[in-house]
Amino acid sequence: MTHCIASPYRTLCKFALIAFALSACAAVAQMAKLPTAPDGSAVATFAGGCFWCMEAPFDKVDGVLATTSGYIGGTKVNPTYEEVSGGGTGHAEAVQVLYDPKKVSYAKLLDIFWHNIDPTVKDRQFCDVGTQYRTGIFFHSDEQRRLAEESKAALDKSKPFKEPIVTPIVMATAFWPAEEYHQDYYVKNPLRYTYYRTGCGRDARLKQLWGSAAH
């Protein structure tokens, strides 16, 4: 959440830079590990800008077993945050959701995803700018692809805003867990997380787009 350019979002980017610097300066860059998947569980992967902000909406859902922040869609094996945030690896920040399909459907996860992003912009989310902050639905099966495409088509007809939806639906590639200090950031660092989220204008924009439907 540190890649900023001169734009109307410049002031908001400063909040992001400060929040990240405070949290990362003393952190040990140890990569996290994916949780063990129980029998009958499934995986969904979504990119919605800053991965700090995409864990919480899924974690509170009954049937979600775990969320992992990481990187997807790039070319480098096991990239670091510094490499991804520099924009040179082709990865996007993403969250991988481990869930129990008997308790929560993939369609429900899609609904949560849509209402936590700005699907009208390309290669940015809120104050974060760059391809590493692009949105995306990364499907793991033909069924997930079908459901994602149906969800996007339905949203095109019912969306409460005029701008077109530009979020792509693509096949999932290798997912690399991010460093341990990024995992559950909103739990470990609630004040810094809130400071970043508010300063980046995320909730204000979500409310503007989705109104009371924003998660």
BELUR-V856587 format. One record per pair of residues at least 24 apart in sequence whose ideal C-beta (glycine too) atoms are under 7 Angstrom apart, sorted by the first residue. I is the first residue (numbers start at 1). J is the second residue. D is the distance in whole Angstrom. If there is no record, write none. Layout:
i:I j:J d:D
i:I j:J d:D
//
This chain:
i:1 j:50 d:5
i:1 j:128 d:5
i:1 j:196 d:7
i:2 j:85 d:6
i:3 j:85 d:6
i:3 j:87 d:6
i:3 j:128 d:7
i:3 j:129 d:6
i:3 j:130 d:4
i:3 j:132 d:7
i:4 j:129 d:6
i:5 j:129 d:5
i:7 j:129 d:7
i:9 j:127 d:4
i:9 j:129 d:7
i:12 j:127 d:4
i:12 j:199 d:6
i:12 j:200 d:5
i:12 j:201 d:5
i:13 j:127 d:5
i:15 j:195 d:7
i:15 j:196 d:6
i:15 j:199 d:3
i:15 j:200 d:6
i:16 j:127 d:6
i:16 j:128 d:6
i:16 j:196 d:6
i:16 j:199 d:7
i:16 j:200 d:5
i:19 j:192 d:5
i:19 j:195 d:5
i:19 j:196 d:4
i:19 j:199 d:7
i:22 j:192 d:6
i:23 j:181 d:7
i:23 j:189 d:5
i:23 j:192 d:5
i:24 j:181 d:7
i:27 j:181 d:4
i:29 j:80 d:7
i:29 j:179 d:5
i:30 j:179 d:6
i:30 j:180 d:5
i:31 j:177 d:6
i:31 j:179 d:6
i:31 j:180 d:7
i:32 j:68 d:6
i:32 j:177 d:4
i:32 j:178 d:6
i:32 j:179 d:7
i:32 j:180 d:5
i:32 j:183 d:5
i:33 j:177 d:6
i:34 j:68 d:6
i:34 j:177 d:6
i:35 j:66 d:4
i:35 j:68 d:7
i:35 j:98 d:6
i:37 j:98 d:6
i:40 j:100 d:7
i:41 j:65 d:6
i:41 j:98 d:6
i:41 j:99 d:7
i:41 j:100 d:6
i:42 j:99 d:6
i:42 j:101 d:5
i:43 j:96 d:6
i:43 j:97 d:7
i:43 j:98 d:6
i:43 j:140 d:6
i:44 j:97 d:4
i:44 j:99 d:7
i:44 j:106 d:6
i:44 j:109 d:5
i:45 j:72 d:6
i:45 j:94 d:6
i:45 j:96 d:5
i:45 j:138 d:4
i:45 j:140 d:7
i:45 j:172 d:5
i:45 j:175 d:6
i:46 j:94 d:6
i:46 j:95 d:6
i:46 j:113 d:5
i:46 j:137 d:6
i:47 j:72 d:7
i:47 j:92 d:4
i:47 j:93 d:6
i:47 j:94 d:4
i:47 j:134 d:6
i:47 j:135 d:6
i:47 j:136 d:4
i:48 j:113 d:7
i:48 j:116 d:6
i:48 j:117 d:4
i:48 j:125 d:7
i:48 j:135 d:6
i:49 j:93 d:7
i:49 j:117 d:7
i:49 j:125 d:3
i:49 j:126 d:6
i:49 j:128 d:6
i:49 j:133 d:5
i:49 j:135 d:7
i:50 j:93 d:6
i:50 j:125 d:7
i:50 j:128 d:6
i:51 j:93 d:4
i:51 j:94 d:6
i:51 j:95 d:5
i:51 j:178 d:7
i:51 j:182 d:7
i:52 j:182 d:7
i:52 j:185 d:4
i:52 j:186 d:6
i:52 j:193 d:6
i:53 j:197 d:6
i:53 j:202 d:6
i:54 j:95 d:4
i:54 j:116 d:6
i:55 j:95 d:6
i:55 j:184 d:7
i:55 j:186 d:6
i:56 j:186 d:5
i:57 j:112 d:5
i:57 j:116 d:5
i:57 j:215 d:5
i:58 j:95 d:7
i:58 j:97 d:5
i:58 j:109 d:7
i:58 j:112 d:6
i:61 j:104 d:6
i:61 j:112 d:7
i:62 j:103 d:6
i:62 j:104 d:7
i:63 j:99 d:5
i:63 j:100 d:5
i:63 j:103 d:3
i:63 j:104 d:3
i:64 j:97 d:6
i:64 j:99 d:5
i:64 j:104 d:6
i:65 j:98 d:5
i:65 j:99 d:6
i:65 j:100 d:6
i:66 j:98 d:4
i:67 j:95 d:5
i:67 j:97 d:5
i:68 j:95 d:7
i:68 j:96 d:5
i:68 j:177 d:5
i:68 j:183 d:7
i:69 j:95 d:6
i:69 j:178 d:5
i:69 j:182 d:5
i:69 j:183 d:6
i:70 j:94 d:6
i:70 j:96 d:6
i:70 j:175 d:5
i:70 j:176 d:5
i:70 j:177 d:4
i:70 j:178 d:5
i:71 j:176 d:5
i:71 j:178 d:6
i:72 j:138 d:6
i:72 j:172 d:7
i:72 j:173 d:6
i:72 j:175 d:5
i:73 j:136 d:7
i:73 j:173 d:6
i:78 j:176 d:5
i:79 j:176 d:6
i:81 j:178 d:6
i:81 j:179 d:6
i:81 j:182 d:7
i:84 j:132 d:5
i:85 j:132 d:6
i:87 j:130 d:5
i:87 j:131 d:6
i:87 j:132 d:6
i:91 j:132 d:6
i:92 j:132 d:6
i:92 j:134 d:5
i:92 j:136 d:6
i:93 j:132 d:6
i:93 j:133 d:6
i:94 j:138 d:7
i:94 j:175 d:7
i:96 j:175 d:5
i:106 j:144 d:6
i:106 j:147 d:5
i:107 j:147 d:6
i:107 j:151 d:7
i:110 j:147 d:7
i:110 j:148 d:6
i:110 j:151 d:4
i:112 j:215 d:6
i:113 j:137 d:7
i:114 j:155 d:6
i:115 j:210 d:5
i:115 j:213 d:6
i:115 j:214 d:6
i:115 j:215 d:5
i:116 j:206 d:7
i:116 j:215 d:5
i:118 j:205 d:6
i:118 j:209 d:6
i:119 j:165 d:5
i:119 j:166 d:7
i:119 j:167 d:4
i:120 j:161 d:7
i:120 j:163 d:4
i:120 j:164 d:7
i:120 j:165 d:7
i:120 j:166 d:6
i:121 j:166 d:7
i:122 j:166 d:5
i:126 j:200 d:5
i:126 j:201 d:5
i:126 j:202 d:5
i:126 j:205 d:6
i:127 j:200 d:4
i:127 j:201 d:6
i:128 j:200 d:7
i:135 j:167 d:4
i:136 j:167 d:6
i:136 j:168 d:5
i:136 j:170 d:6
i:137 j:167 d:7
i:137 j:169 d:5
i:138 j:170 d:6
i:138 j:172 d:4
i:139 j:169 d:6
i:139 j:171 d:6
i:139 j:172 d:6
i:140 j:172 d:5
i:145 j:169 d:7
i:160 j:210 d:7
i:160 j:211 d:6
i:161 j:209 d:5
//
